[in-house]
């Protein structure tokens, strides 16, 4: 099976959450569109999984006060795309493999929500985790098709 790496699921859900918050369409439109695009490479990126993860992230953000949700989403995406779990810079493509390659184990919506919650608490105590103001996923070397998915157009008909 071809499962999405955890960081891909987490960053995609963070991008969808931000686009939903600033957008004018239902969450289903964003999640269906992203699911269709991600499903071309990964088998575990159903719209239901994306919606569950995004709702968990947004529910958590609603329970804490005083944080700029858009800034948190941008920073989470930046950190998941740019850094490995240990904090070292992520190499998207290396000599023998790609960080975008499908994994053998399925990513978990619960683990993605836990990673988001953990990041929010770390961000509160460590402002160095904030995304640079001009950061854009399309500027990340070798992110290619994933950056295109993050910027894709979503239409109201995608909610069907």
C-alpha positions as CSV (number, residue, x, y, z in Angstrom):
1,X,0.0,0.0,0.0
2,X,1.1,3.6,-0.6
3,X,0.4,5.6,2.5
4,X,1.1,9.3,3.0
5,X,4.0,10.3,5.2
6,X,2.7,11.9,8.5
7,X,4.2,15.3,7.6
8,X,2.4,15.4,4.3
9,X,-1.0,14.7,5.9
10,X,-0.4,17.1,8.7
11,X,0.8,20.0,6.5
12,X,-2.0,19.4,4.0
13,X,-4.6,19.5,6.7
14,X,-3.1,22.7,8.1
15,X,-3.2,24.3,4.7
16,X,-6.9,23.2,4.3
17,X,-7.8,24.6,7.7
18,X,-6.3,28.0,6.9
19,X,-7.9,28.1,3.5
20,X,-11.3,27.2,5.0
21,X,-11.0,29.9,7.6
22,X,-10.2,32.6,5.1
23,X,-12.4,31.2,2.3
24,X,-16.1,31.2,1.6
25,X,-16.8,27.6,0.8
26,X,-17.7,24.6,2.9
27,X,-15.0,22.4,4.5
28,X,-16.1,19.6,2.3
29,X,-15.1,21.5,-0.9
30,X,-11.5,21.9,0.3
31,X,-11.2,18.4,1.8
32,X,-12.7,16.7,-1.3
33,X,-10.4,18.7,-3.7
34,X,-7.2,18.0,-1.6
35,X,-8.2,14.4,-1.2
36,X,-8.6,13.8,-4.9
37,X,-5.2,15.4,-5.6
38,X,-3.4,13.5,-2.7
39,X,-5.1,10.2,-3.7
40,X,-3.2,10.2,-6.9
41,X,-0.2,9.2,-4.9
42,X,-1.4,8.0,-1.5
43,X,-4.2,5.5,-0.7
44,X,-5.0,6.8,2.8
45,X,-6.0,10.4,2.1
46,X,-9.7,10.1,2.0
47,X,-11.9,13.2,2.4
48,X,-13.3,11.8,5.6
49,X,-9.9,11.4,7.1
50,X,-8.9,15.0,6.1
51,X,-12.1,16.4,7.5
52,X,-11.7,14.5,10.8
53,X,-8.1,15.8,11.1
54,X,-9.0,19.4,10.2
55,X,-12.0,19.4,12.5
56,X,-9.8,18.1,15.4
57,X,-7.3,20.9,14.7
58,X,-9.9,23.6,14.5
59,X,-11.7,22.3,17.6
60,X,-8.5,22.4,19.6
61,X,-7.8,26.0,18.4
62,X,-11.3,27.0,19.5
63,X,-10.6,25.8,23.0
64,X,-7.6,27.9,23.5
65,X,-7.7,31.7,23.6
66,X,-5.5,34.5,22.3
67,X,-3.7,32.8,19.4
68,X,-3.8,33.9,15.8
69,X,-5.2,30.8,14.1
70,X,-3.8,31.7,10.7
71,X,-0.4,32.3,12.1
72,X,-0.5,29.0,13.9
73,X,-1.5,27.2,10.7
74,X,1.2,28.8,8.7
75,X,3.8,28.1,11.3
76,X,2.7,24.4,11.6
77,X,2.9,24.0,7.9
78,X,6.3,25.7,7.7
79,X,7.7,23.5,10.5
80,X,6.2,20.2,9.1
81,X,7.5,21.0,5.5
82,X,10.9,22.5,6.4
83,X,11.9,20.4,9.5
84,X,12.1,16.8,10.5
85,X,10.7,15.6,13.8
86,X,14.1,16.1,15.4
87,X,14.3,19.7,14.2
88,X,16.9,19.3,11.5
89,X,16.2,20.7,8.0
90,X,14.1,18.3,5.9
91,X,15.6,17.0,2.7
92,X,12.8,16.4,0.3
93,X,15.0,14.6,-2.2
94,X,18.2,12.8,-1.3
95,X,20.3,10.5,-3.3
96,X,18.3,7.3,-2.6
97,X,14.8,8.4,-1.6
98,X,12.3,11.2,-1.4
99,X,10.5,12.4,1.7
100,X,7.4,12.5,-0.5
101,X,7.6,8.7,-1.2
102,X,4.7,6.6,0.1
103,X,5.2,4.9,3.4
104,X,4.4,1.4,4.4
105,X,2.4,2.4,7.5
106,X,-0.8,4.4,7.4
107,X,-0.8,7.9,8.8
108,X,-3.2,8.5,11.6
109,X,-5.7,11.4,12.0
110,X,-5.3,11.1,15.8
111,X,-1.5,11.4,15.6
112,X,-1.8,14.4,13.3
113,X,-4.1,16.2,15.8
114,X,-1.7,15.3,18.6
115,X,1.2,16.7,16.6
116,X,-0.7,19.9,16.0
117,X,-1.7,20.3,19.7
118,X,1.9,19.6,20.7
119,X,3.2,22.2,18.2
120,X,0.8,24.9,19.5
121,X,2.0,24.5,23.0
122,X,5.7,24.5,21.9
123,X,4.9,27.6,19.8
124,X,3.6,29.5,22.8
125,X,6.9,29.0,24.6
126,X,9.3,29.2,21.6
127,X,8.5,32.0,19.1
128,X,11.4,30.9,16.9
129,X,9.0,28.3,15.6
130,X,7.0,31.0,13.8
131,X,7.0,30.8,10.0
132,X,9.0,33.6,8.3
133,X,6.6,36.3,7.0
134,X,7.4,35.8,3.4
135,X,7.5,32.0,3.5
136,X,5.6,30.2,0.8
137,X,5.6,26.4,0.2
138,X,6.3,27.0,-3.5
139,X,9.7,28.3,-2.6
140,X,10.7,25.0,-1.0
141,X,13.2,23.1,-3.2
142,X,11.8,19.8,-4.5
143,X,8.4,20.2,-3.0
144,X,7.0,20.4,-6.6
145,X,3.6,18.7,-6.9
146,X,2.8,19.1,-3.2
147,X,3.2,22.8,-3.4
148,X,0.9,22.8,-6.4
149,X,-1.7,20.9,-4.4
150,X,-1.4,23.5,-1.6
151,X,-2.2,26.3,-4.1
152,X,-4.8,24.5,-6.2
153,X,-8.1,26.2,-7.0
154,X,-11.1,24.9,-5.1
155,X,-14.6,25.3,-6.5
156,X,-18.0,25.0,-4.8
157,X,-18.7,22.0,-7.0
158,X,-15.8,20.2,-5.2
159,X,-18.1,19.9,-2.2
160,X,-20.3,17.4,-4.0
